[in-house]
Each structure stands twice: as structure tokens, then as C-alpha cells.
Amino acid sequence: MKVCKLLTNQVVVITGGAGLIGRQFSSVVAEQGGIAVVADCDAAAATKVAEEIAARHAGRAEAEVLDITDKTSVAKLIETLHRRHGRIDAVVNNAYPRNRNYGRKFEDVTYEDFCENLGLHLGGYFLIAQQFSAYFRKQGRGNIINMASIYGAMAPRFEVYAGTPMTMPVEYAAIKSSIINLTKYMAKYLKGTGIRVNAISPGGILDAQPDAFLERYKVNCLSKGMLEVKDLNGTLLYLLSDMAAYVNGQNIIVDDGFSL
């Protein structure tokens, strides 16, 4: 019996594809019949992830080096993929670039660090969306998915970080809220081009956080608490698939009710 796949032969670029969420996204795209382009600034990590996925899903993953803040790097990736496949169906803006001072408390963040981190992350997402949308216009269709966050749509719950070395960086709030509005802007701006632009706003993702934080976080949720990366699979596949053909300019929150 032939199993129907949601993304048969779709060429999907996942920026930050070798990271925590990127690895999962790349894997599920390949699992659903797509060709996952693991695009990352770390060439060795991207190659490793692509090889691991291809071992399970032959011919369904390939690694590419990408710096989302470098227009030449972005253009080279688009050109390479067009030459290889003759098409690009979607790009998932998922990379998480930041400088070495990222994550400081509000009063310790310098103006220079604030601007640099916005340039790297928000600026990089803008550049990817701008350059891929230009390609998609010529192609007559395309799909852009931006990774935002619940903290782009709500005020931080600083109390869940009490007693831990963690905080919710001010740059993160500024970046992710801007990504949500950039998504809406682009969806409206690209009206009539065949290009869809949507965002996914995850809640917290498990990544070896302190128990005290996990317990406080879960109190604000409805069942599970912190999510695993696989919990985002369904939303990603929905937005990539034809089932979401008329979903455009939306921000889908996946957070087990944390933001309620």
C-alpha cells in the first residue's frame, strides 16, 4: 500500500538546520517526502545532520553552508538549489544568530550589543525573506515560514527564571515581536504573487534547563509544560503543505497554553 506523503519532492530550506529545532524540522521534512536543505553556518554540523537524515531517508537531505546575514551567501544558496533542483518550494527562517554577550540582564546590555543582536537575528531573517521572495516571485509561488516566539506576542513571565542563572533577553523580545509583524507586512506586501508568509511562535523547548525553572514554567501551562522539538512538527508540516493553501500572514502559537 502506497503511503501518501505531505511534502513529496518539495525542496525546503531550513536555516539553522543543524541546531536543536532545525535538526528536527529537517528530519520531518525528509520523512514526509520532501528534500530537506540543512542550511547552516557550521558546515561540519550541517553535513553530519544531513548524512544522518539521508541514512534513514535516502536522497532526502543535503547540507549547504549559509550565513543569513550575508547577501552573497544567500544568493549563492538560491542559485545552487535552482541549478540542482530547478525549484525551491519553501524556506524556514529558523537560524538563531547572536553575539557572545547575548543573554545578559536588561541593565547589563550595551547599546552596541543590542543593535548587533538585532542586526544578526532580525536583520538576517529580513535578508532571507527578501532574497527568497524575489526568487519566489520569478517562480510564481513560494512559502516563507518565520520562527517567532510566544515572547514576541506577550510580556515575559520573569518569575519563572527566579533562582536560576537564566533570563529572558531584551533583544529576544524585540526581535521576535518584530518577526511577527514582519511576517504580516510581507504577507500583505506580496499579495497576488503566490507567496505565503506565516510564523510559528513556540513556547519553551526542553534543552537541559534547571528543574526549578521547568517546574515554575509548567505551572502556567495546561498539561505538558515545556515542549519537545517534535511537538512543533504538526504545525510546520501544516504550513508547508497544501492544507494551508489559504493560510497567510498568520502567527500560530504552540505553547501548551503558557501564553493564556
C-alpha positions in Angstrom: 0.0 0.0 0.0 1.4 3.4 -1.1 1.7 5.9 1.8 0.7 9.4 0.9 3.4 12.0 2.0 2.6 15.6 2.7 5.7 17.1 1.0 6.5 14.8 -1.9 9.6 16.2 -3.6 9.2 19.7 -2.1 12.6 21.5 -1.8 12.6 23.0 1.7 15.4 25.2 3.0 15.8 25.1 6.8 18.1 27.9 8.0 19.9 27.0 11.2 19.3 23.4 10.1 21.9 21.9 12.3 20.5 23.4 15.5 18.1 21.9 18.0 14.9 22.8 16.2 16.5 22.8 12.8 17.6 19.2 13.0 14.0 18.1 13.9 12.5 20.2 11.1 14.9 18.8 8.5 14.2 15.3 9.7 10.4 15.6 9.4 10.6 17.3 6.0 12.6 14.3 4.7 10.2 11.9 6.5 7.3 13.4 4.6 8.9 13.1 1.2 10.5 16.5 0.9 14.1 17.3 0.2 15.5 19.0 3.3 18.2 21.5 2.7 20.1 21.7 6.0 21.5 25.2 5.7 23.8 26.3 8.5 26.9 28.5 9.1 28.6 25.4 10.6 29.4 23.3 7.5 30.5 20.2 9.5 27.4 20.2 11.7 25.2 20.6 8.6 26.9 17.7 6.8 26.5 15.5 9.9 22.8 16.2 10.2 22.2 15.7 6.5 24.1 12.4 6.5 22.1 11.1 9.5 18.8 12.0 7.8 19.8 10.6 4.5 20.8 7.3 6.1 17.1 7.0 7.1 15.6 8.7 4.1 17.9 8.3 1.1 18.2 11.3 -1.2 16.0 13.4 1.1 18.6 15.7 2.8 21.5 17.8 1.7 23.8 20.2 3.5 24.6 23.7 2.5 26.7 26.4 4.1 24.7 29.6 4.8 25.3 32.9 6.6 21.9 34.5 6.8 23.5 38.0 7.3 25.5 37.8 4.1 23.6 38.6 0.9 26.3 36.9 -1.2 25.9 33.7 0.8 22.1 33.8 0.5 22.3 34.4 -3.3 24.8 31.6 -3.7 22.5 29.1 -1.9 19.5 30.1 -4.0 21.5 29.8 -7.2 22.9 26.4 -6.2 19.5 25.0 -5.4 17.9 26.3 -8.5 20.6 24.8 -10.6 20.3 21.5 -8.8 16.6 21.1 -8.5 15.0 23.8 -10.8 12.8 24.9 -7.9 12.6 25.9 -4.3 9.3 25.4 -2.6 9.8 26.9 0.8 12.3 28.4 3.3 12.0 28.1 7.1 13.6 31.1 8.7 14.9 29.3 11.8 18.5 30.3 12.4 19.4 31.8 15.8 22.5 34.0 15.4 23.7 36.1 18.4 26.9 37.6 19.7 29.0 36.4 22.6 27.3 38.8 25.0 23.8 37.8 24.2 21.6 36.8 27.2 22.7 39.4 29.7 20.2 41.0 32.1 18.4 44.2 30.8 20.6 46.6 32.8 23.8 45.0 31.6 23.1 45.0 27.8 25.1 47.6 26.0 23.6 49.7 23.1 26.2 48.1 20.8 25.3 44.6 21.7 21.6 45.3 21.4 22.0 46.7 17.9 24.3 43.9 16.8 22.0 41.2 18.0 19.0 42.8 16.3 21.1 43.1 13.1 22.2 39.4 13.2 18.8 37.8 14.0 16.1 40.2 12.8 18.3 41.5 10.0 19.2 38.0 8.9 15.5 37.0 8.8 14.7 40.1 6.8 17.5 39.3 4.3 16.4 35.7 3.9 12.8 36.7 3.4 13.7 39.5 1.0 16.0 37.4 -1.2 13.9 34.2 -1.3 10.7 36.2 -2.0 12.5 37.7 -5.1 13.2 34.2 -6.3 9.7 33.1 -5.5 8.2 36.0 -7.4 10.0 34.8 -10.6 8.9 31.2 -9.8 5.3 32.3 -9.4 4.9 30.7 -6.0 6.7 30.1 -2.7 6.4 29.7 1.1 8.2 31.5 3.8 7.9 30.4 7.5 9.4 32.6 10.1 10.2 31.2 13.6 9.0 33.7 16.2 8.1 33.1 19.8 5.4 33.5 22.4 7.7 36.2 23.9 7.1 38.1 20.7 3.4 38.1 21.5 3.3 38.5 25.2 5.2 40.1 28.1 7.8 37.8 29.7 7.0 35.9 32.9 10.2 36.8 34.6 9.1 35.0 37.8 9.8 31.6 36.2 13.5 32.5 36.0 13.9 33.3 39.7 16.7 31.5 41.4 18.3 30.4 38.1 21.1 32.0 36.0 18.6 32.3 33.2 16.7 35.4 32.0 14.6 36.4 29.0 16.9 38.6 26.9 15.5 42.0 25.9 16.9 41.5 22.4 14.9 38.3 22.1 11.6 40.2 22.9 12.4 43.0 20.4 13.5 40.5 17.7 10.6 38.1 18.0 7.9 40.7 18.2 9.3 42.3 15.1 9.4 39.0 13.3 5.7 38.6 13.8 4.9 42.0 12.3 7.5 41.4 9.5 5.5 38.3 8.7 2.2 40.3 8.4 3.9 43.0 6.5 5.4 40.7 3.9 2.2 38.6 3.5 0.3 41.8 2.7 3.1 43.3 0.5 3.3 40.1 -1.5 -0.4 39.9 -2.2 -1.2 38.3 -5.5 2.3 36.8 -6.0 1.6 33.3 -5.0 3.8 33.6 -2.0 2.6 32.8 1.5 4.3 34.1 4.7 3.5 32.8 8.1 5.1 32.5 11.5 5.3 29.8 14.2 5.6 31.0 17.8 6.7 28.1 20.1 6.6 28.1 23.8 9.7 26.9 25.7 11.6 24.0 24.3 13.3 21.4 26.5 17.1 21.8 26.4 18.5 20.8 29.8 17.0 23.7 31.7 17.2 23.7 35.6 14.5 21.8 37.3 13.3 24.8 39.3 12.7 26.7 36.0 10.8 23.7 34.5 8.6 23.4 37.5 7.7 27.1 37.5 7.1 27.1 33.8 4.8 24.1 33.9 2.5 25.8 36.5 1.5 28.3 33.7 0.7 25.5 31.2 -2.3 23.3 30.6 -0.8 19.8 30.5 2.8 19.1 29.4 4.7 22.3 30.2 8.0 22.7 28.3 7.7 21.2 24.8 9.9 18.8 22.9 11.1 19.9 19.4 8.9 17.1 17.9 5.8 18.9 19.3 6.3 21.6 16.5 6.2 19.0 13.7 2.5 19.2 13.0 2.4 22.9 12.7 5.4 23.1 10.4 4.0 20.3 8.1 0.6 22.0 8.0 2.1 25.3 6.9 4.4 23.7 4.4 1.6 21.6 2.9 -1.3 22.3 0.6 -3.7 22.0 3.5 -2.6 25.6 4.4 -3.0 27.0 0.9 -5.1 29.9 2.1 -3.3 30.5 5.4 -1.3 33.7 5.0 0.1 36.3 7.3 -0.7 34.3 10.5 1.2 33.6 13.6 0.5 30.2 15.0 1.2 29.8 18.8 2.3 26.3 20.0 2.8 26.6 23.8 0.5 24.3 25.8 -1.4 27.3 26.9 1.5 29.2 28.5 0.5 32.5 26.9 -3.1 32.3 28.1 
